[in-house]
């Protein structure tokens, strides 16, 4: 059995990397929001989300983890849409 403290330290390192990638992702989402606002496009694009899920699920090689990935992606998508909505609402004011 692995040492719990060592495992938790490793999780902390991974979380730090995930946060860095999350911030990069959200910066790009801001650019996408600006484009959508400028071109009067809707925030939600269900076909894009479905394609992302299908494409990304195919990249999860560990079958034990695959069934959990949709909730991860949906969490990122919710955060992205929430921020886009907020930016759109600010633009309307």
DSSP file (Angstrom, degrees, kcal/mol; ACC not computed):
  #  RESIDUE AA STRUCTURE BP1 BP2  ACC     N-H-->O    O-->H-N    N-H-->O    O-->H-N    TCO  KAPPA ALPHA  PHI   PSI    X-CA   Y-CA   Z-CA
    1    1 A X              0   0    0      0, 0.0     2,-0.1     0, 0.0     3,-0.1   0.000 360.0 360.0 360.0 139.5    0.0    0.0    0.0
    2    2 A X        -     0   0    0      1,-0.1     2,-0.4     2,-0.0     3,-0.0  -0.348 360.0 -95.7 -74.0 154.7    1.3    3.5   -0.9
    3    3 A X     >  -     0   0    0      1,-0.1     4,-2.4    -2,-0.1     5,-0.2  -0.585  29.5-142.8 -71.4 125.5    2.0    6.0    1.8
    4    4 A X  H  > S+     0   0    0     -2,-0.4     4,-2.7     1,-0.2     5,-0.2   0.898  99.0  50.6 -59.9 -44.3   -1.0    8.3    2.2
    5    5 A X  H  > S+     0   0    0      1,-0.2     4,-2.2     2,-0.2    -1,-0.2   0.897 111.1  49.3 -62.4 -39.7    1.0   11.5    2.7
    6    6 A X  H  > S+     0   0    0      2,-0.2     4,-2.1     1,-0.2    -2,-0.2   0.919 111.5  49.1 -65.6 -43.5    3.0   10.8   -0.4
    7    7 A X  H  X S+     0   0    0     -4,-2.4     4,-2.3     1,-0.2    -2,-0.2   0.915 111.6  49.1 -61.5 -43.5   -0.1   10.1   -2.5
    8    8 A X  H  X S+     0   0    0     -4,-2.7     4,-2.3     2,-0.2    -1,-0.2   0.886 109.1  52.2 -65.8 -38.0   -1.7   13.3   -1.2
    9    9 A X  H  X S+     0   0    0     -4,-2.2     4,-1.9     2,-0.2    -1,-0.2   0.898 109.9  49.6 -63.3 -39.5    1.4   15.3   -2.0
   10   10 A X  H  X S+     0   0    0     -4,-2.1     4,-2.3     2,-0.2    -2,-0.2   0.904 109.1  51.5 -65.7 -41.4    1.4   13.9   -5.5
   11   11 A X  H  X S+     0   0    0     -4,-2.3     4,-3.0     1,-0.2    -2,-0.2   0.904 107.4  54.0 -60.2 -41.5   -2.3   14.9   -5.8
   12   12 A X  H  X S+     0   0    0     -4,-2.3     4,-1.9     2,-0.2    -2,-0.2   0.904 108.7  48.6 -60.4 -41.7   -1.4   18.4   -4.7
   13   13 A X  H  X S+     0   0    0     -4,-1.9     4,-1.8     2,-0.2    -1,-0.2   0.919 112.7  47.7 -63.7 -44.0    1.2   18.7   -7.5
   14   14 A X  H  X S+     0   0    0     -4,-2.3     4,-2.6     1,-0.2    -2,-0.2   0.916 109.4  53.3 -63.8 -43.3   -1.3   17.4  -10.1
   15   15 A X  H  X S+     0   0    0     -4,-3.0     4,-2.5     1,-0.2    -1,-0.2   0.880 105.7  54.2 -60.3 -37.7   -3.9   19.8   -8.9
   16   16 A X  H  X S+     0   0    0     -4,-1.9     4,-2.0     2,-0.2    -1,-0.2   0.917 110.3  46.3 -62.1 -42.5   -1.5   22.7   -9.3
   17   17 A X  H  X S+     0   0    0     -4,-1.8     4,-2.2     2,-0.2    -2,-0.2   0.892 110.9  52.3 -66.1 -39.7   -0.9   21.7  -12.9
   18   18 A X  H  X S+     0   0    0     -4,-2.6     4,-2.8     1,-0.2    -2,-0.2   0.905 108.0  52.0 -62.5 -40.9   -4.6   21.3  -13.5
   19   19 A X  H  X S+     0   0    0     -4,-2.5     4,-2.6     2,-0.2    -1,-0.2   0.911 108.0  51.2 -62.3 -42.8   -5.2   24.8  -12.1
   20   20 A X  H  X S+     0   0    0     -4,-2.0     4,-1.8     1,-0.2    -1,-0.2   0.925 113.9  44.0 -59.8 -44.7   -2.5   26.2  -14.5
   21   21 A X  H  X S+     0   0    0     -4,-2.2     4,-2.6     2,-0.2    -2,-0.2   0.876 111.1  54.8 -68.2 -37.5   -4.3   24.5  -17.4
   22   22 A X  H  X S+     0   0    0     -4,-2.8     4,-2.8     2,-0.2    -2,-0.2   0.918 107.7  49.4 -60.5 -44.4   -7.7   25.6  -16.2
   23   23 A X  H  X S+     0   0    0     -4,-2.6     4,-1.9     2,-0.2    -1,-0.2   0.900 111.4  48.7 -64.4 -39.8   -6.6   29.2  -16.1
   24   24 A X  H  X S+     0   0    0     -4,-1.8     4,-1.7     2,-0.2    -1,-0.2   0.919 112.1  50.1 -62.0 -43.0   -5.2   28.9  -19.7
   25   25 A X  H  X S+     0   0    0     -4,-2.6     4,-2.1     1,-0.2    -2,-0.2   0.921 110.2  48.6 -61.7 -45.5   -8.5   27.3  -20.8
   26   26 A X  H  X S+     0   0    0     -4,-2.8     4,-1.9     1,-0.2    -1,-0.2   0.833 106.0  57.4 -68.4 -31.8  -10.6   30.1  -19.2
   27   27 A X  H  X S+     0   0    0     -4,-1.9     4,-1.3     2,-0.2    -1,-0.2   0.903 109.5  45.8 -62.9 -39.6   -8.4   32.8  -20.8
   28   28 A X  H  X S+     0   0    0     -4,-1.7     4,-2.4     1,-0.2    -2,-0.2   0.873 107.1  58.1 -69.7 -36.9   -9.3   31.2  -24.2
   29   29 A X  H  X S+     0   0    0     -4,-2.1     4,-2.8     1,-0.2    -2,-0.2   0.878 102.2  55.7 -59.5 -37.0  -12.9   31.0  -23.2
   30   30 A X  H  X S+     0   0    0     -4,-1.9     4,-2.3     2,-0.2    -1,-0.2   0.907 107.5  48.4 -61.3 -40.9  -12.9   34.8  -22.7
   31   31 A X  H  X S+     0   0    0     -4,-1.3     4,-2.1     2,-0.2    -2,-0.2   0.904 111.5  49.6 -65.0 -40.8  -11.7   35.1  -26.3
   32   32 A X  H  X S+     0   0    0     -4,-2.4     4,-2.8     2,-0.2    -2,-0.2   0.906 109.4  52.2 -63.4 -41.8  -14.4   32.8  -27.5
   33   33 A X  H  X S+     0   0    0     -4,-2.8     4,-2.8     1,-0.2     5,-0.2   0.917 108.1  51.1 -61.0 -43.4  -17.0   34.8  -25.5
   34   34 A X  H  X S+     0   0    0     -4,-2.3     4,-2.6     1,-0.2    -1,-0.2   0.912 111.4  48.1 -61.1 -41.9  -15.8   38.1  -27.1
   35   35 A X  H  X S+     0   0    0     -4,-2.1     4,-2.1     2,-0.2    -2,-0.2   0.929 112.5  48.3 -62.9 -45.5  -16.1   36.5  -30.5
   36   36 A X  H  <>S+     0   0    0     -4,-2.8     5,-2.6     2,-0.2     4,-0.3   0.900 112.8  48.1 -64.1 -40.0  -19.6   35.2  -29.8
   37   37 A X  H ><5S+     0   0    0     -4,-2.8     3,-1.1     1,-0.2    -1,-0.2   0.943 112.7  48.4 -63.7 -47.3  -20.7   38.6  -28.4
   38   38 A X  H 3<5S+     0   0    0     -4,-2.6    -1,-0.2     1,-0.2    -2,-0.2   0.820 119.8  38.2 -62.3 -32.7  -19.3   40.3  -31.5
   39   39 A X  T 3<5S-     0   0    0     -4,-2.1    -1,-0.2    -5,-0.2    -2,-0.2   0.222 108.7-118.7-106.5  13.1  -21.0   37.9  -33.9
   40   40 A X  T < 5 +     0   0    0     -3,-1.1     2,-0.3    -4,-0.3    -3,-0.2   0.875  58.5 156.6  52.3  44.5  -24.3   37.5  -31.9
   41   41 A X      < -     0   0    0     -5,-2.6    -1,-0.2    -6,-0.2    -2,-0.1  -0.715  45.0-105.3 -97.5 150.4  -23.7   33.8  -31.4
   42   42 A X        -     0   0    0     -2,-0.3    -1,-0.1     2,-0.1    -5,-0.0  -0.369  17.9-130.3 -72.4 154.3  -25.3   31.8  -28.6
   43   43 A X  S    S+     0   0    0     -2,-0.1     2,-0.4    38,-0.0    -1,-0.1   0.935  91.2  67.2 -66.3 -47.4  -23.3   30.7  -25.6
   44   44 A X        +     0   0    0     37,-0.0     2,-0.3     1,-0.0    -2,-0.1  -0.623  53.0 174.6 -84.6 129.4  -24.5   27.1  -25.9
   45   45 A X    >>  -     0   0    0     -2,-0.4     4,-2.2     1,-0.1     3,-0.6  -0.777   6.1-175.5-129.6  86.3  -23.5   25.0  -28.8
   46   46 A X  H 3> S+     0   0    0     -2,-0.3     4,-2.4     1,-0.3     5,-0.2   0.829  82.6  54.1 -55.8 -36.0  -24.8   21.5  -28.0
   47   47 A X  H 3> S+     0   0    0      2,-0.2     4,-2.2     1,-0.2    -1,-0.3   0.895 108.5  49.5 -67.6 -37.2  -23.2   19.9  -31.1
   48   48 A X  H <> S+     0   0    0     -3,-0.6     4,-2.6     2,-0.2    -2,-0.2   0.922 111.5  49.2 -64.1 -44.7  -19.8   21.2  -30.1
   49   49 A X  H  X S+     0   0    0     -4,-2.2     4,-2.4     1,-0.2    -2,-0.2   0.915 111.5  48.5 -62.8 -42.9  -20.2   19.9  -26.6
   50   50 A X  H  X S+     0   0    0     -4,-2.4     4,-2.4     1,-0.2    -1,-0.2   0.911 112.5  48.6 -63.4 -41.8  -21.3   16.4  -27.9
   51   51 A X  H  X S+     0   0    0     -4,-2.2     4,-2.8     2,-0.2     5,-0.2   0.902 110.9  50.9 -65.3 -40.7  -18.3   16.3  -30.3
   52   52 A X  H  X S+     0   0    0     -4,-2.6     4,-3.0     2,-0.2     5,-0.3   0.928 110.9  48.4 -61.5 -45.2  -15.9   17.4  -27.5
   53   53 A X  H  X S+     0   0    0     -4,-2.4     4,-2.6     2,-0.2     5,-0.2   0.937 114.1  45.5 -62.3 -46.9  -17.2   14.7  -25.2
   54   54 A X  H  X S+     0   0    0     -4,-2.4     4,-1.5     2,-0.2    -2,-0.2   0.940 116.3  45.5 -61.8 -47.7  -17.0   12.0  -27.9
   55   55 A X  H  < S+     0   0    0     -4,-2.8     4,-0.5     1,-0.2    -2,-0.2   0.927 116.9  43.8 -62.8 -46.5  -13.5   13.1  -29.0
   56   56 A X  H >X S+     0   0    0     -4,-3.0     3,-1.1    -5,-0.2     4,-0.6   0.861 108.3  57.4 -72.3 -34.8  -12.1   13.4  -25.5
   57   57 A X  H >< S+     0   0    0     -4,-2.6     3,-1.0    -5,-0.3    -1,-0.2   0.870 101.2  58.2 -60.7 -34.9  -13.7   10.2  -24.2
   58   58 A X  T 3< S+     0   0    0     -4,-1.5    -1,-0.3     1,-0.2    -2,-0.2   0.707 101.9  56.4 -68.5 -17.6  -11.8    8.4  -27.0
   59   59 A X  T <4 S+     0   0    0     -3,-1.1     2,-0.9    -4,-0.5    -1,-0.2   0.616  80.9  96.0 -88.1 -14.3   -8.5    9.7  -25.5
   60   60 A X    <<  -     0   0    0     -3,-1.0     6,-0.1    -4,-0.6     9,-0.0  -0.680  52.2-178.7 -79.6 110.1   -9.1    8.3  -22.1
   61   61 A X        +     0   0    0     -2,-0.9     2,-0.9     1,-0.1    -1,-0.2   0.790  58.5  79.9 -84.7 -27.7   -7.2    5.0  -22.3
   62   62 A X    >>  -     0   0    0      1,-0.2     3,-1.4     2,-0.0     4,-1.3  -0.714  64.2-160.8 -85.5 109.9   -7.9    3.6  -18.8
   63   63 A X  H 3> S+     0   0    0     -2,-0.9     4,-0.6     1,-0.3    -1,-0.2   0.768  87.7  64.4 -62.7 -26.4  -11.4    2.1  -19.0
   64   64 A X  H 34 S+     0   0    0      1,-0.2    -1,-0.3     2,-0.1     4,-0.1   0.803 111.8  35.9 -65.7 -27.5  -11.7    2.2  -15.2
   65   65 A X  H X> S+     0   0    0     -3,-1.4     3,-1.7     1,-0.1     4,-0.8   0.645  95.0  86.4 -98.5 -18.1  -11.6    6.0  -15.4
   66   66 A X  H >X S+     0   0    0     -4,-1.3     3,-1.0     1,-0.3     4,-0.6   0.855  83.7  56.6 -55.9 -41.9  -13.5    6.5  -18.6
   67   67 A X  H 3< S+     0   0    0     -4,-0.6    -1,-0.3     1,-0.3     4,-0.2   0.701 107.1  51.1 -67.5 -16.9  -17.0    6.5  -17.1
   68   68 A X  H X> S+     0   0    0     -3,-1.7     4,-1.0     1,-0.1     3,-0.7   0.648  89.0  81.6 -91.8 -16.8  -16.0    9.4  -14.8
   69   69 A X  H XX S+     0   0    0     -3,-1.0     4,-2.5    -4,-0.8     3,-0.6   0.867  79.4  64.1 -62.1 -39.0  -14.6   11.7  -17.4
   70   70 A X  H 3X S+     0   0    0     -4,-0.6     4,-2.9     1,-0.3    -1,-0.2   0.886 101.6  51.4 -54.4 -37.7  -18.0   13.1  -18.6
   71   71 A X  H <> S+     0   0    0     -3,-0.7     4,-1.5    -4,-0.2    -1,-0.3   0.854 109.6  50.8 -68.0 -31.6  -18.5   14.7  -15.2
   72   72 A X  H <X S+     0   0    0     -4,-1.0     4,-1.9    -3,-0.6    -2,-0.2   0.962 114.3  42.5 -66.3 -51.8  -15.0   16.3  -15.4
   73   73 A X  H  X S+     0   0    0     -4,-2.5     4,-2.8     1,-0.2     5,-0.2   0.913 112.2  53.8 -62.3 -43.2  -15.7   17.7  -18.8
   74   74 A X  H  X S+     0   0    0     -4,-2.9     4,-2.4    -5,-0.3    -1,-0.2   0.850 106.2  54.1 -62.4 -32.8  -19.2   18.9  -17.9
   75   75 A X  H  X S+     0   0    0     -4,-1.5     4,-2.1    -5,-0.2    -1,-0.2   0.928 110.5  45.3 -64.4 -44.9  -17.7   20.7  -14.9
   76   76 A X  H  X S+     0   0    0     -4,-1.9     4,-2.4     1,-0.2    -2,-0.2   0.909 113.5  50.3 -63.9 -41.5  -15.3   22.6  -17.2
   77   77 A X  H  X S+     0   0    0     -4,-2.8     4,-2.8     2,-0.2     5,-0.2   0.891 108.8  51.5 -65.7 -38.9  -18.1   23.3  -19.7
   78   78 A X  H  X S+     0   0    0     -4,-2.4     4,-2.8    -5,-0.2    -1,-0.2   0.937 110.8  47.9 -62.3 -45.9  -20.4   24.6  -17.0
   79   79 A X  H  X S+     0   0    0     -4,-2.1     4,-2.3     1,-0.2    -2,-0.2   0.910 112.9  49.7 -60.6 -42.0  -17.7   27.0  -15.7
   80   80 A X  H  X S+     0   0    0     -4,-2.4     4,-2.4     1,-0.2    -2,-0.2   0.929 113.3  44.6 -62.9 -46.6  -17.0   28.1  -19.3
   81   81 A X  H  X S+     0   0    0     -4,-2.8     4,-2.7     2,-0.2    -2,-0.2   0.886 111.3  54.0 -67.5 -38.1  -20.6   28.8  -20.1
   82   82 A X  H  X S+     0   0    0     -4,-2.8     4,-2.2    -5,-0.2    -1,-0.2   0.926 111.4  45.2 -61.1 -44.4  -21.2   30.5  -16.7
   83   83 A X  H  X S+     0   0    0     -4,-2.3     4,-2.6     2,-0.2    -2,-0.2   0.916 112.6  50.9 -67.2 -41.5  -18.3   32.9  -17.4
   84   84 A X  H  X S+     0   0    0     -4,-2.4     4,-2.5     1,-0.2    -2,-0.2   0.911 110.5  49.7 -60.9 -41.5  -19.5   33.5  -21.0
   85   85 A X  H  X S+     0   0    0     -4,-2.7     4,-2.8     2,-0.2    -1,-0.2   0.917 110.6  49.9 -63.1 -42.7  -22.9   34.3  -19.7
   86   86 A X  H  X S+     0   0    0     -4,-2.2     4,-2.3     2,-0.2    -2,-0.2   0.915 111.8  47.7 -62.1 -43.6  -21.5   36.7  -17.2
   87   87 A X  H  X S+     0   0    0     -4,-2.6     4,-1.9     2,-0.2    -1,-0.2   0.892 112.4  49.8 -64.9 -39.5  -19.4   38.5  -19.8
   88   88 A X  H  X S+     0   0    0     -4,-2.5     4,-1.5     2,-0.2    -2,-0.2   0.921 110.6  49.7 -64.4 -44.4  -22.5   38.7  -22.1
   89   89 A X  H  X S+     0   0    0     -4,-2.8     4,-1.0     1,-0.2    -2,-0.2   0.890 109.8  51.3 -62.3 -39.8  -24.6   40.1  -19.3
   90   90 A X  H  < S+     0   0    0     -4,-2.3     3,-0.4     1,-0.2    -1,-0.2   0.883 107.7  53.0 -63.1 -38.2  -21.9   42.7  -18.6
   91   91 A X  H  < S+     0   0    0     -4,-1.9    -1,-0.2     1,-0.2    -2,-0.2   0.825 105.5  54.9 -67.1 -31.5  -21.8   43.7  -22.2
   92   92 A X  H  <        0   0    0     -4,-1.5    -1,-0.2     1,-0.2    -2,-0.2   0.750 360.0 360.0 -74.1 -23.8  -25.6   44.3  -22.2
   93   93 A X     <        0   0    0     -4,-1.0    -1,-0.2    -3,-0.4    -2,-0.2   0.494 360.0 360.0 -72.1 360.0  -25.4   46.7  -19.3
